[in-house]
Amino acid sequence: MKKILLLSGMMAGLSIHAQFSITIQGPEGFKEQDAVLYTLSGSKDIIVTKEQKKNNVWTFKYPKAYSGMMKAYFPNTNNTVTFISENKNVNIRLEADGNKIKDIIYLDEANALMSSIQESSQKKEVILPALSQIKEYYKDNTEFGKALKAEIGRLSGNDNSDASKFPFVNYYNTNYNKYLSAENTKKISQDDIINFIDKSNDMLETSSLLRPLLVAYLNNGGNTNVAGSVDQLLDKLKVETPRGQTVLSELIDIFDVYDMAEYKNKYLGLAKNLKCTITDRLASTLKSNANVELGAVFPNYKFQSAVNTDAKTIHDVKADKKVIVFWSSTCSHCETELPQLLAKYKELQAKKIQIIGLSLDTDKSSYTTRIAAFPWINDSELRGWNSSYSETYNVHATPTYFILDANNKIISKPEHVGNVLEYFNAK
């Protein structure tokens, strides 16, 4: 497996010997100077480097061979552009409405083809079933009926785009259709998935297919023997290998996302006890989890533009206890739970308990409107899941709660607001 871990100094030194380049043409009036380039390892974005705009163009020089998913993130306007690399030059032009990107024009052949195939696939999965239902109400000999029949036939056919000269495009679409498309998912066995993960080339890690493949693998095995399924997979891959460690890391995150604490703890323990050299991918998972273990000091955070406080950091906030809640204005569970916290806020205040809300919002207006109702400390980077919270505090869903003591040690990790209130006898 390749390790894509490049320091800015290395990038500067190697840029003149680039393997390929990524050129992104910005629209006129797009008020963004910086762009951050990422590659992919499993489901984890890996920062490569940052570039500034010159003559309305961002140019990245990539010094190594790389085939797979990439993205450019524009931190000040919170826009993301995804694309692929076939280890050849990438050329993209953006169109924007103000500071929001509204269209991405892929000018290189590989990305144009990938975009076309993806668009066709989405139409087939989403639009085709609806058209088939509508067709029942129109006769084939009417003008609309004929047009409807022709469109259904077009969408039902195979995509004849020639991807043979683009290895990554061919790899991604062939294996997505085989293992993850709705029509084939039920035909694939756990052994099929194990063999594919075991024998696939390095494009598996860079394709974004690994996480959904693992979810499909676990679903295929059912709920009765999850540990048996995981052990079978890890035994085949050899957990000490780079791929085995990437899969182990992904599984720990999956169990975290789906609140499967028993399995998360089991395989997190396995990861901690490995005696081999640990890959960067697994090391990041171990660090994120270690940051928020019970008894650990909650990593400090410097507020960006916090309201309802003069404190500069989380650790500067003085209280007997602190409740940290990661939330978002677009989170339906937050809409249900945070009002319950609000109803008990004065009671908690009287007990010298302070609430600190860290939002994973992206829209400033939505965030500002929502926090007007919350009298506690609120802050946000306004970068959504691109914020630093996700990795530093191992946040996979909202709302996520932590309770800290006066010394900022984690003393509880409640699952729901009811558990928070119960902890303080405030129900």
C-alpha positions in Angstrom: 0.0 0.0 0.0 1.2 3.5 -0.7 1.6 6.0 2.1 0.5 9.4 0.9 2.0 11.6 3.7 3.7 14.6 2.3 5.1 17.5 4.3 4.8 21.0 2.8 8.6 21.2 2.7 8.9 18.0 0.8 6.2 19.2 -1.6 8.1 22.4 -2.3 11.3 20.5 -3.0 9.6 18.0 -5.2 7.2 20.1 -7.1 9.5 20.8 -10.0 9.6 17.0 -10.6 5.9 16.5 -10.5 4.4 13.2 -11.7 1.3 15.1 -12.8 -0.5 18.4 -12.1 -4.0 19.5 -11.1 -5.2 22.7 -12.5 -8.4 24.4 -11.2 -9.6 27.5 -13.0 -11.7 29.7 -10.7 -14.6 31.9 -11.9 -14.3 35.7 -11.9 -15.3 37.2 -8.6 -14.9 34.0 -6.7 -13.4 35.4 -3.4 -11.2 32.5 -2.4 -7.4 32.5 -2.2 -6.6 29.1 -0.7 -7.2 25.5 -1.9 -6.2 22.4 0.0 -5.5 19.2 -1.9 -6.5 15.8 -0.4 -6.0 12.2 -1.4 -7.9 9.3 0.0 -7.0 6.3 2.2 -10.1 4.1 2.8 -12.6 6.7 3.9 -10.1 9.1 5.3 -9.1 12.3 3.5 -5.3 12.8 3.6 -4.0 16.4 3.4 -1.3 16.7 0.7 -0.6 20.5 0.5 -2.2 23.9 0.2 -1.9 26.4 -2.7 -2.9 30.0 -3.3 -4.6 31.3 -6.4 -2.5 32.9 -9.1 -4.2 34.6 -12.0 -7.5 33.0 -10.9 -5.9 29.5 -11.1 -4.8 27.0 -8.5 -2.1 24.6 -9.7 -1.0 21.6 -7.6 2.1 19.6 -8.6 1.8 16.0 -7.4 5.2 14.3 -7.1 4.3 10.6 -7.0 2.2 8.1 -9.0 -1.4 8.2 -7.7 -4.6 6.7 -9.1 -7.8 7.3 -7.2 -10.1 9.8 -5.7 -8.9 13.3 -4.8 -10.6 16.5 -3.7 -9.8 20.2 -3.4 -11.3 22.1 -0.4 -11.7 25.8 -0.4 -11.7 26.7 3.4 -12.8 30.3 3.3 -15.9 29.7 1.2 -16.4 26.1 2.3 -16.6 24.6 -1.2 -15.4 21.1 -2.1 -14.5 19.8 -5.6 -14.0 16.1 -6.1 -12.3 14.5 -9.0 -10.1 11.5 -9.9 -6.5 11.0 -10.9 -5.4 8.5 -13.5 -1.8 9.5 -12.7 -2.2 12.1 -15.5 -2.8 15.8 -15.5 -6.2 17.0 -14.2 -7.9 20.1 -15.6 -11.1 21.6 -14.1 -13.0 24.8 -14.6 -15.5 26.0 -12.0 -18.6 28.1 -12.3 -20.0 29.9 -9.3 -22.9 31.9 -8.0 -21.2 34.4 -5.7 -19.0 32.3 -3.5 -20.9 29.1 -4.0 -19.7 26.7 -6.7 -22.7 25.8 -8.9 -21.0 23.7 -11.6 -17.8 21.8 -12.2 -16.6 21.3 -15.7 -14.1 18.5 -16.1 -11.8 19.3 -19.0 -9.5 16.3 -18.9 -10.8 13.1 -20.6 -10.6 10.8 -17.6 -12.7 13.1 -15.3 -15.2 13.9 -18.1 -15.7 10.2 -18.6 -16.1 9.4 -14.9 -18.6 12.3 -14.5 -20.6 11.0 -17.4 -20.7 7.5 -16.2 -21.7 8.6 -12.7 -24.5 10.8 -14.0 -25.8 8.0 -16.1 -25.7 5.6 -13.2 -27.6 8.0 -10.9 -30.3 8.5 -13.5 -30.6 4.7 -13.9 -31.0 4.2 -10.1 -33.2 7.2 -9.4 -35.1 8.2 -12.5 -35.6 4.9 -14.3 -38.0 3.4 -11.6 -40.1 6.6 -11.6 -40.3 6.5 -15.4 -41.3 2.9 -15.4 -44.2 3.7 -13.1 -45.3 6.7 -15.2 -45.3 4.6 -18.3 -48.2 2.5 -17.1 -50.5 5.6 -17.6 -49.5 6.4 -21.2 -50.1 4.4 -24.4 -47.0 3.6 -26.5 -48.6 5.1 -29.6 -48.9 8.6 -28.2 -46.0 11.1 -28.7 -45.3 11.3 -25.0 -45.6 7.5 -24.7 -43.0 7.0 -27.5 -40.6 9.5 -25.9 -41.1 7.8 -22.5 -40.4 4.4 -24.0 -37.3 5.6 -25.8 -35.9 7.2 -22.6 -36.6 4.1 -20.5 -34.8 2.0 -23.2 -31.8 4.4 -23.1 -31.5 4.3 -19.3 -32.0 0.6 -19.2 -29.2 -0.1 -21.6 -25.6 -0.7 -20.6 -23.2 2.3 -20.5 -21.0 1.7 -23.6 -18.4 4.4 -22.6 -15.0 3.0 -23.2 -13.1 3.1 -19.9 -10.5 0.5 -20.9 -7.8 3.1 -21.3 -8.5 4.6 -17.9 -7.6 2.0 -15.2 -9.1 3.7 -12.2 -12.4 4.6 -14.0 -12.7 1.0 -15.1 -11.7 -0.3 -11.6 -14.2 1.9 -9.8 -17.2 1.4 -12.0 -16.7 -2.4 -12.6 -16.4 -3.1 -8.9 -19.1 -0.8 -7.8 -21.5 -2.4 -10.2 -20.4 -5.9 -9.2 -20.4 -5.5 -5.4 -22.5 -2.5 -4.4 -25.2 -1.9 -7.0 -28.7 -2.7 -5.8 -29.3 -5.4 -8.4 -26.2 -7.3 -7.5 -25.8 -6.8 -3.7 -28.0 -9.8 -2.8 -26.0 -12.1 -5.1 -22.6 -11.4 -3.5 -21.5 -13.6 -0.6 -19.1 -12.8 2.3 -16.5 -15.0 0.7 -16.8 -13.0 -2.6 -16.1 -9.7 -0.7 -13.3 -11.2 1.3 -11.5 -12.5 -1.8 -12.0 -9.2 -3.6 -10.6 -7.1 -0.6 -7.7 -9.6 -0.3 -6.7 -9.6 -3.9 -7.5 -6.1 -5.1 -4.7 -3.8 -6.0 -3.9 -0.5 -4.2 -6.8 1.3 -5.9 -9.1 -0.2 -3.3 -7.7 2.2 -0.7 -8.0 5.2 -3.0 -11.4 4.4 -4.5 -13.9 5.2 -1.7 -15.3 1.7 -2.1 -13.8 0.1 1.0 -16.2 1.5 3.6 -19.4 0.6 1.8 -17.9 -2.8 0.9 -17.3 -3.5 4.6 -20.8 -2.4 5.5 -22.2 -4.7 2.8 -20.0 -7.5 4.2 -21.3 -7.0 7.7 -24.9 -6.8 6.5 -24.5 -9.9 4.5 -23.4 -11.8 7.6 -26.3 -10.6 9.7 -26.3 -9.6 13.4 -25.8 -13.1 15.0 -22.1 -13.5 14.4 -20.5 -10.1 13.8 -17.3 -11.0 15.6 -17.0 -14.2 13.6 -17.4 -12.3 10.3 -14.8 -9.7 11.3 -12.3 -12.3 12.6 -12.7 -14.3 9.3 -11.9 -11.2 7.3 -9.0 -10.1 9.4 -7.5 -13.6 9.5 -7.5 -13.7 5.7 -6.0 -10.2 5.3 -3.5 -10.6 8.1 -4.1 -7.7 10.4 -0.4 -6.9 10.6 -0.3 -5.9 6.9 -1.0 -2.4 5.7 -4.3 -3.5 4.2 -5.3 -5.4 7.3 -4.7 -2.3 9.4 -6.7 -0.1 7.1 -9.6 -2.5 7.2 -9.3 -2.7 11.0 -9.3 1.1 11.2 -12.4 1.3 9.0 -14.2 -1.3 11.1 -13.5 0.5 14.3 -15.0 3.6 12.8 -18.0 1.8 11.4 -18.8 0.3 14.9 -18.5 3.8 16.3 -20.9 5.3 13.8 -23.5 2.6 14.4 -23.1 2.6 18.3 -21.8 -1.0 18.3 -19.7 -0.3 21.4 -19.0 -4.0 22.2 -17.4 -4.6 18.8 -15.7 -1.2 18.7 -14.0 -1.9 22.0 -13.0 -5.4 21.0 -11.2 -4.4 17.8 -9.9 -1.1 19.2 -8.2 -3.3 21.9 -6.8 -5.5 19.1 -5.4 -2.5 17.4 -3.8 -1.2 20.6 -2.1 -4.6 21.2 -0.5 -5.0 17.7 3.3 -5.5 18.0 4.0 -4.6 14.4 4.7 -1.2 12.8 1.5 0.8 12.8 0.4 2.5 9.6 -0.5 6.2 9.6 -4.1 5.3 8.9 -4.5 3.1 12.0 -2.4 5.5 14.1 -4.9 8.3 13.4 -7.8 6.1 14.5 -5.9 5.2 17.7 -5.1 8.8 18.5 -8.6 10.1 17.9 -10.0 7.4 20.3 -7.2 8.0 22.9 -8.1 11.7 22.9 -11.6 11.0 24.2 -11.1 8.0 26.5 -12.7 8.2 29.9 -10.2 9.8 32.2 -8.3 11.5 29.5 -7.9 15.3 29.5 -10.2 16.6 26.8 -7.9 18.2 24.1 -8.0 21.9 24.4 -9.6 24.0 21.6 -9.1 27.6 20.8 -12.4 29.3 20.0 -12.9 30.9 16.6 -15.6 33.4 17.3 -17.4 32.1 20.4 -20.5 33.8 21.8 -21.7 34.1 25.4 -18.1 33.9 26.8 -14.9 35.9 27.1 -12.9 32.7 27.4 -10.4 32.0 24.6 -10.3 28.2 24.9 -12.4 25.4 26.3 -9.9 25.0 29.2 -10.2 28.7 30.0 -13.9 28.2 30.8 -14.3 27.9 34.6 -16.9 25.5 35.9 -17.3 22.6 38.2 -18.5 20.5 35.3 -18.7 21.1 31.5 -21.0 19.6 29.0 -19.5 19.6 25.5 -22.0 19.0 22.7 -21.2 18.6 19.0 -24.3 19.5 17.0 -25.6 21.0 13.8 -28.6 23.1 12.8 -29.4 20.5 10.1 -29.4 17.6 12.5 -32.9 16.2 13.2 -31.8 14.6 16.5 -30.3 17.9 17.6 -33.6 19.6 16.9 -35.2 17.1 19.4 -32.5 16.9 22.0 -31.1 20.4 22.5 -34.4 22.0 23.5 -34.4 19.5 26.4 -31.0 20.8 27.4 -32.3 24.4 27.1 -35.3 23.6 29.4 -32.8 22.6 32.2 -30.1 25.2 31.5 -30.8 27.4 34.5 -30.9 24.4 36.8 -27.6 23.3 35.4 -26.1 26.8 35.7 -27.1 26.9 39.4 -25.0 23.7 39.9 -22.0 25.5 38.2 -22.3 23.4 35.1 -21.4 25.1 31.8 -22.5 24.0 28.4 -20.3 24.4 25.3 -21.8 23.8 21.9 -19.5 23.2 19.0 -21.3 23.2 15.7 -20.6 21.3 12.6 -22.6 23.7 10.5 -21.5 25.1 7.2 -24.1 27.8 6.6 -23.4 30.9 8.8 -27.0 32.2 8.6 -28.5 28.9 9.7 -26.0 28.6 12.5 -26.4 32.2 13.7 -30.2 31.9 13.7 -30.2 28.7 15.7 -27.7 29.8 18.4 -29.9 32.9 19.2 -32.0 30.5 21.2 -29.1 28.9 23.1 -27.7 31.0 26.0 -24.7 28.7 26.5 -21.2 29.1 24.9 -21.4 28.5 21.1 -18.7 28.3 18.5 -18.2 26.9 15.0 -15.6 26.7 12.4 -18.4 26.6 9.8 -16.7 23.9 7.9 -19.0 21.0 8.6 -17.3 17.6 8.6 -14.1 19.3 7.3 -13.8 21.0 10.7 -11.0 19.9 13.1 -13.6 18.5 15.5 -14.2 15.3 13.6 -10.7 13.9 13.9 -9.5 15.5 17.1 -12.6 14.4 19.1 -13.5 11.3 17.2 -16.9 12.7 16.3 -18.9 10.6 13.8 -22.4 11.8 14.4 -24.4 14.6 15.9 -25.3 15.2 18.7 -22.2 13.8 20.5 -21.8 14.6 24.2 -18.9 14.7 26.7 -19.0 15.6 30.4 -15.8 17.1 31.8 -14.8 17.8 35.4 -13.2 21.0 36.7 -9.8 19.9 35.4 -11.2 19.1 31.9 -10.9 15.3 32.4 -13.6 13.3 30.6 -15.8 11.7 33.2 -18.8 10.6 31.1 -19.7 10.1 27.4 -23.5 10.2 27.4 -25.3 8.8 24.4 -28.3 11.0 24.5 -29.5 14.2 26.2 -31.5 12.1 28.6 -28.3 10.5 29.9 -26.8 14.0 30.3 -29.7 15.2 32.4 -29.8 11.9 34.4 -26.1 12.3 35.2 -26.8 15.7 36.9 -30.1 14.5 38.4 -31.9 17.1 36.3 -34.6 15.0 34.6 
